[in-house]
């Protein structure tokens, strides 16, 4: 006789599918370090980065995309709003992604493996694009006439000299992993939950898009490129087939009760003998 309740059985099944924690920590940390050091290989490609920036700016005008300056004019209405956007750009990117992966690892192991693989594929493809297509962000492009809100109002993670910045590669604007990761967080949480409010997670990539463009850290095409890479990764990596927690209980409760034999249908007459 199985004495485990339905929630206990679900918890046991999830634990059996959850990959070893130490292995995952080492894997995620290793991927992060490879990406960080790989991005720095593009440092110093100043002339290429500015040439590509003029190309992207021209492509956007040809495609009649909205001017990044229009978005920034909305942000420049107040210093407090500008600083909030800068903090969002600096702090939310990694913390939100880490929290997303931790929650999935604990509560939705199957969805965690799926999301981790998708993010790894998108990040690897982005690294290749960073190295082959160095791109100066719009805040560095003179013809854009945009304000570097991070440098002027703070906070910022970028050094004053982009070509020799040892903390970050400032010539890795395309694709925007800020937007790509934020979009994956929304898609992952919508897929892994069943709340009617789960679609509100789409506000995260929308807000991220506004922030990266209005602070002049990315072009519209940077976000579009990230979205395309994410779409390819989602098509390549198989989505989890297990239902989110709680679906199993609903199915169990909706199953019809076992049939009981009516005394009149029992030829032996033993069904009601003990009454």
JONORSUL-V183630 format. One record per pair of residues at least 12 apart in sequence whose ideal C-beta (glycine too) atoms are under 10 Angstrom apart, sorted by the first residue. I is the first residue (numbers start at 1). J is the second residue. D is the distance in Angstrom with one decimal. If there is no record, write none. Layout:
i/j/d
I/J/D
I/J/D
//
This chain:
i/j/d
5/249/9.8
6/246/9.9
6/248/6.9
6/249/5.2
6/252/6.2
6/253/9.0
7/245/8.5
7/246/9.2
7/248/9.4
7/249/7.4
9/248/8.3
9/249/9.9
10/245/5.9
10/246/8.5
10/247/9.6
10/248/6.0
10/249/7.7
11/245/8.7
13/109/9.2
13/242/8.7
13/245/9.8
13/248/8.8
14/106/8.8
14/107/7.7
14/108/7.8
14/109/5.4
14/110/8.3
14/242/9.0
14/245/7.4
15/106/10.0
15/109/7.9
16/109/8.6
17/108/9.6
17/109/4.4
17/110/5.9
17/112/9.2
17/113/8.2
17/240/9.6
17/242/7.9
18/105/6.7
18/106/8.1
18/107/10.0
18/108/9.6
18/109/4.1
18/110/9.2
18/112/7.7
18/113/9.1
19/105/8.0
19/109/7.3
19/112/7.8
19/113/6.7
19/116/8.9
21/105/7.7
21/106/10.0
24/101/8.6
24/105/6.8
24/112/8.3
24/113/9.2
24/116/7.6
25/105/10.0
27/116/8.0
27/120/8.5
28/97/10.0
28/98/8.7
28/101/7.1
28/105/9.8
28/116/7.2
28/119/9.1
28/120/8.6
31/116/8.9
31/119/8.6
31/120/5.7
31/123/6.9
31/124/8.1
32/94/8.8
32/98/9.8
32/123/8.6
34/123/9.1
34/124/8.5
34/127/7.8
35/120/9.4
35/123/5.5
35/124/7.8
35/126/8.0
35/127/5.6
35/130/9.1
35/177/8.7
36/127/9.7
36/167/9.7
36/168/8.4
36/169/8.8
37/127/9.9
37/169/10.0
38/123/9.7
38/124/9.1
38/126/9.8
38/127/4.8
38/128/8.9
38/130/7.5
38/131/7.1
38/169/8.9
38/172/9.5
39/126/9.0
39/127/6.7
39/130/5.6
39/131/8.3
39/168/7.4
39/169/4.1
39/170/9.7
39/171/9.0
39/172/5.1
39/177/9.8
40/130/9.8
40/165/8.7
40/166/7.7
40/167/9.2
40/168/8.1
40/169/5.4
40/172/9.1
41/127/9.0
41/130/8.4
41/131/6.0
41/134/9.9
41/169/8.0
41/172/9.9
42/127/9.3
42/130/5.4
42/131/5.4
42/132/8.9
42/133/9.1
42/134/4.8
42/135/9.2
42/169/5.3
42/170/9.5
42/171/5.5
42/172/5.9
43/134/8.8
43/162/8.3
43/163/6.8
43/164/7.2
43/165/6.8
43/166/8.2
43/168/9.1
43/169/5.4
43/170/8.1
43/171/7.0
43/172/9.1
44/134/9.1
44/162/9.6
44/163/5.6
44/164/7.5
44/165/9.9
44/169/9.6
44/171/8.5
45/131/9.1
45/133/9.9
45/134/4.3
45/135/9.7
45/136/9.6
45/163/8.5
45/169/9.4
45/171/6.0
46/134/8.4
46/136/7.9
46/140/9.7
46/162/7.4
46/163/4.8
46/164/9.8
46/170/9.9
46/171/7.4
47/134/9.4
47/163/9.9
48/132/10.0
48/133/8.5
48/134/5.0
48/135/8.8
48/136/9.2
48/171/8.0
49/133/9.1
49/134/4.2
49/135/5.7
49/136/4.2
49/137/9.1
49/140/8.2
49/162/8.1
49/163/8.8
49/169/9.6
49/170/8.3
49/171/3.9
49/172/8.9
49/173/8.3
50/134/9.1
50/135/9.0
50/136/5.1
50/140/7.4
50/141/7.5
50/142/9.2
50/171/8.8
51/134/9.1
51/135/9.5
51/136/8.9
52/133/5.9
52/134/6.3
52/135/4.7
52/136/7.3
52/171/8.6
52/173/8.8
52/174/8.0
53/134/9.2
53/135/5.8
53/136/4.1
53/137/7.6
53/138/7.5
53/140/7.0
53/141/5.0
53/142/9.7
53/143/9.2
53/144/8.6
53/171/8.9
53/173/7.8
53/174/9.6
53/219/8.3
54/136/9.0
54/141/7.3
54/142/9.7
54/143/7.4
54/144/9.9
55/133/9.4
55/135/8.8
55/221/9.9
56/133/9.2
56/135/6.4
56/136/9.1
56/137/9.9
56/138/8.6
56/141/8.9
56/173/8.2
56/174/7.1
56/219/5.4
56/220/9.1
56/221/5.5
56/222/8.1
56/225/9.8
57/138/7.5
57/141/6.2
57/143/6.6
57/144/6.5
57/219/7.4
57/221/9.3
58/143/9.7
59/219/8.9
59/220/9.8
59/221/6.5
60/138/9.6
60/219/6.3
60/220/6.0
60/221/6.0
60/224/9.7
63/220/8.6
63/221/8.2
63/224/9.4
65/219/8.4
65/220/4.7
65/221/7.4
65/224/8.7
66/213/8.5
66/220/6.9
67/144/8.6
67/145/9.9
67/146/9.6
67/213/10.0
67/220/9.4
68/137/9.9
68/138/5.3
68/139/9.4
68/141/9.4
68/144/6.5
68/145/9.8
68/146/6.2
68/212/9.8
68/213/5.4
68/214/7.7
68/215/9.7
68/216/6.5
68/217/9.9
68/218/8.5
68/219/6.6
68/220/7.1
69/138/8.8
69/144/6.8
69/145/6.5
69/146/6.0
69/147/9.3
69/213/9.9
69/214/9.5
69/216/8.7
70/213/9.4
70/214/9.2
71/146/9.6
71/209/9.1
71/210/6.7
71/211/9.5
71/212/9.6
71/213/4.7
71/214/4.4
71/215/9.2
71/216/9.0
71/220/9.0
72/85/9.7
72/138/9.0
72/139/9.5
72/144/9.4
72/145/9.6
72/146/5.8
72/147/6.6
72/149/7.7
72/213/7.7
72/214/4.8
72/215/7.5
72/216/6.2
73/146/10.0
73/147/9.9
73/214/8.5
74/210/8.1
74/214/6.4
75/147/9.0
75/149/7.0
75/153/10.0
75/210/8.1
75/211/8.4
75/213/9.2
75/214/4.0
75/215/7.1
75/216/9.4
76/147/6.9
76/149/8.0
76/153/9.6
76/214/8.4
79/149/10.0
79/152/9.9
79/153/6.3
80/153/9.7
81/153/9.9
81/214/9.4
82/147/8.7
82/149/5.2
82/150/9.3
82/152/8.3
82/153/4.8
82/154/9.2
82/214/8.7
82/215/8.0
83/149/8.5
83/150/9.7
83/153/5.6
83/154/6.8
83/155/7.7
84/211/9.0
85/149/6.9
85/150/9.3
85/153/9.1
85/207/9.2
85/210/7.9
85/211/4.9
85/212/9.2
85/214/6.2
85/215/5.5
85/217/9.9
86/149/5.8
86/150/5.2
86/151/9.7
86/152/9.5
86/153/6.3
86/154/6.5
86/155/5.7
86/156/6.8
86/157/9.7
86/211/8.4
86/215/6.2
86/217/9.4
87/150/10.0
87/154/9.1
87/155/6.4
87/211/9.6
88/178/9.5
88/207/7.3
88/208/7.7
88/210/9.4
88/211/5.1
88/212/9.4
88/215/8.8
89/149/8.7
89/150/7.3
89/155/9.0
89/156/8.7
89/157/8.6
89/178/7.0
89/208/8.4
89/211/5.3
89/212/6.6
89/214/9.6
89/215/5.6
89/217/6.3
89/218/9.5
90/150/7.6
90/154/9.4
90/155/5.5
90/156/7.0
90/157/5.5
90/158/9.6
90/215/9.8
91/155/8.5
91/157/9.5
92/178/8.6
92/181/10.0
92/182/8.2
92/204/8.5
92/207/8.9
92/208/7.6
92/211/8.5
93/157/9.8
93/176/10.0
93/177/7.7
93/178/5.2
93/179/9.8
93/181/6.8
93/182/7.8
93/208/8.0
93/211/9.7
93/212/9.4
94/178/9.9
94/181/8.7
96/181/7.8
96/182/7.2
96/185/6.1
96/204/7.1
96/208/8.9
97/115/9.6
97/119/7.4
97/177/9.2
97/178/9.9
97/181/5.0
97/182/8.2
97/184/8.2
97/185/6.5
99/185/8.8
100/112/9.3
100/115/7.2
100/119/9.1
100/181/8.5
100/182/9.6
100/184/8.1
100/185/4.7
100/186/9.5
100/188/6.4
100/189/7.0
100/192/9.6
100/201/9.8
100/204/9.7
101/115/6.7
101/116/6.4
101/119/7.8
101/185/9.3
101/188/9.0
103/188/9.5
103/189/8.3
103/192/8.6
104/116/8.1
104/185/9.9
104/188/6.7
104/189/8.5
104/192/6.4
107/192/7.7
107/193/9.1
107/244/8.9
107/245/6.8
108/188/8.7
108/189/9.4
108/191/8.9
108/192/4.5
108/193/8.4
108/240/7.9
108/242/8.5
108/244/6.7
108/245/7.2
109/240/9.0
109/242/8.8
110/192/8.7
110/239/9.4
110/240/3.9
110/241/7.8
110/242/4.7
110/243/9.6
110/244/9.4
111/188/6.4
111/189/9.0
111/191/6.5
111/192/4.2
111/193/9.3
111/239/8.7
111/240/5.2
111/242/8.2
111/244/7.9
112/188/8.9
112/192/8.7
112/240/9.0
113/237/9.3
113/238/10.0
113/240/7.5
114/188/7.7
114/191/8.2
114/192/9.0
114/234/9.2
114/237/6.3
114/238/7.4
114/239/6.0
114/240/4.9
114/241/9.9
115/184/6.6
115/185/8.4
115/187/8.6
115/188/4.5
115/189/9.3
115/191/8.7
115/192/8.2
115/237/9.0
115/240/9.1
116/188/9.8
116/237/9.6
117/233/8.1
117/236/9.0
117/237/4.8
117/238/8.9
118/180/9.8
118/184/6.1
118/187/8.6
118/188/8.0
118/230/7.3
118/232/9.9
118/233/4.7
118/234/6.1
118/236/8.5
118/237/5.0
118/239/9.2
119/177/9.2
119/180/8.5
119/181/6.6
119/184/5.9
119/185/9.3
119/188/8.9
119/230/9.1
119/233/8.1
119/237/9.7
120/233/8.7
120/237/9.2
121/229/8.2
121/230/9.0
121/232/8.1
121/233/4.3
121/234/9.3
121/236/6.8
121/237/6.5
122/175/8.3
122/177/7.5
122/180/5.4
122/181/7.8
122/183/9.5
122/184/7.1
122/226/7.5
122/229/5.1
122/230/5.4
122/231/9.7
122/232/8.4
122/233/4.9
122/234/9.1
122/237/9.8
123/175/9.9
123/177/6.5
123/180/8.2
123/181/8.2
123/229/9.2
123/233/9.4
124/229/9.6
124/233/9.4
125/175/8.1
125/180/9.6
125/225/9.7
125/226/9.7
125/228/9.8
125/229/5.1
125/230/9.5
125/232/7.7
125/233/7.4
126/172/8.1
126/174/8.5
126/175/5.2
126/176/8.7
126/177/5.5
126/180/7.1
126/181/9.8
126/225/8.5
126/226/7.3
126/229/6.5
126/230/9.9
127/172/8.5
127/177/9.5
129/172/8.5
129/174/6.2
129/175/6.1
129/225/7.2
129/226/9.6
129/229/8.0
130/169/6.9
130/171/7.9
130/172/4.0
130/173/8.6
130/174/7.6
130/175/8.4
130/177/9.4
131/169/9.6
131/172/8.6
133/171/9.6
133/172/9.3
133/173/9.3
133/174/6.1
133/175/9.5
133/225/9.3
134/169/8.3
134/170/9.7
134/171/4.3
134/172/7.1
134/173/8.6
134/174/8.9
135/170/9.7
135/171/6.2
135/172/7.2
135/173/4.2
135/174/4.7
135/175/9.5
135/218/9.4
135/219/8.0
135/221/9.2
135/222/7.6
135/225/9.9
136/162/7.4
136/170/7.4
136/171/5.7
136/172/9.8
136/173/6.8
137/158/9.2
137/162/8.9
137/170/6.8
137/171/8.2
137/172/9.0
137/173/4.4
137/174/9.3
137/176/9.6
137/212/9.1
137/215/9.3
137/216/6.5
137/217/5.2
137/218/6.2
137/219/7.6
137/222/8.2
138/173/8.0
138/212/10.0
138/213/8.2
138/215/9.5
138/216/4.7
138/217/7.7
138/218/7.3
138/219/5.7
138/220/9.6
138/222/9.2
139/151/7.9
139/152/9.7
139/158/9.1
139/162/9.8
139/170/9.1
139/173/9.6
139/215/7.6
139/216/3.6
139/217/6.4
139/218/9.4
140/162/6.6
140/170/7.5
140/171/8.8
140/173/9.1
140/216/8.5
140/217/10.0
141/216/8.6
141/219/9.1
144/216/7.3
144/219/9.1
145/216/9.9
146/213/9.8
146/214/9.3
146/215/9.0
146/216/4.0
146/217/9.8
147/214/9.8
147/215/8.7
147/216/6.5
148/215/8.3
148/216/6.2
148/217/8.8
149/211/9.8
149/214/7.8
149/215/4.6
149/216/6.6
149/217/8.5
150/215/6.5
150/216/8.6
150/217/7.5
153/215/9.4
156/168/9.8
156/215/9.4
156/217/9.5
157/170/9.7
158/170/5.5
158/217/8.8
170/217/9.3
172/222/9.7
173/212/9.3
173/217/7.3
173/218/5.6
173/219/6.7
173/221/9.2
173/222/5.3
173/225/9.7
174/218/8.0
174/219/7.3
174/221/6.7
174/222/4.6
174/223/9.3
174/224/9.3
174/225/5.4
174/226/8.3
175/218/8.9
175/221/8.7
175/222/5.7
175/223/7.6
175/224/8.2
175/225/3.8
175/226/3.8
175/227/8.3
175/228/8.0
175/229/5.8
175/230/8.9
176/208/8.5
176/209/8.5
176/212/5.6
176/213/9.1
176/217/8.1
176/218/4.5
176/219/8.3
176/220/9.6
176/221/9.1
176/222/3.9
176/223/5.1
176/224/9.0
176/225/7.5
176/226/4.9
176/227/9.2
177/218/9.9
177/222/9.3
177/226/6.5
177/229/9.3
177/230/9.9
178/205/9.3
178/208/5.6
178/209/8.7
178/211/7.7
178/212/5.1
178/217/7.7
178/218/7.0
178/222/8.7
178/223/8.4
178/226/8.1
179/205/6.2
179/206/9.7
179/208/5.5
179/209/5.7
179/211/9.4
179/212/6.2
179/213/9.3
179/218/7.3
179/222/7.2
179/223/4.2
179/224/8.9
179/225/9.2
179/226/4.8
179/227/7.1
179/230/8.9
180/205/8.8
180/208/9.5
180/222/9.4
180/223/8.0
180/225/8.5
180/226/3.4
180/227/7.0
180/228/9.4
180/229/6.4
180/230/5.2
180/233/9.0
181/204/9.8
181/205/8.9
181/208/8.5
181/226/8.4
181/230/8.9
182/201/9.5
182/202/9.7
182/203/9.9
182/204/5.2
182/205/4.2
182/206/8.7
182/207/8.1
182/208/4.0
182/209/8.0
182/211/9.5
182/212/9.2
182/223/9.6
182/226/9.1
183/201/9.9
183/202/8.6
183/204/8.3
183/205/4.2
183/206/9.4
183/208/8.1
183/209/8.8
183/223/8.7
183/226/7.3
183/227/6.4
183/230/5.8
183/231/9.5
183/234/10.0
184/205/8.6
184/226/9.5
184/230/6.0
184/233/8.4
184/234/8.4
185/201/7.0
185/204/6.0
185/205/7.5
185/208/9.3
186/198/9.1
186/199/8.7
186/200/9.0
186/201/4.1
186/202/5.0
186/203/8.1
186/204/5.4
186/205/5.3
186/206/8.8
186/208/9.5
187/201/8.3
187/202/8.8
187/205/8.8
187/230/7.9
187/234/7.3
187/239/10.0
188/201/8.6
189/201/4.7
189/202/9.7
189/204/8.8
190/202/7.7
191/234/9.9
191/239/7.1
191/240/7.7
191/244/8.2
192/240/8.2
192/244/5.7
192/245/9.0
193/244/6.1
193/245/9.1
193/246/9.3
194/243/8.7
194/244/5.4
194/245/8.8
194/246/6.5
194/247/7.1
194/250/9.3
195/244/9.8
198/244/10.0
205/223/8.7
205/226/9.6
205/227/8.9
205/230/9.9
208/223/8.5
209/222/9.9
209/223/5.5
209/226/9.8
209/227/9.7
212/226/9.8
263/275/8.9
//
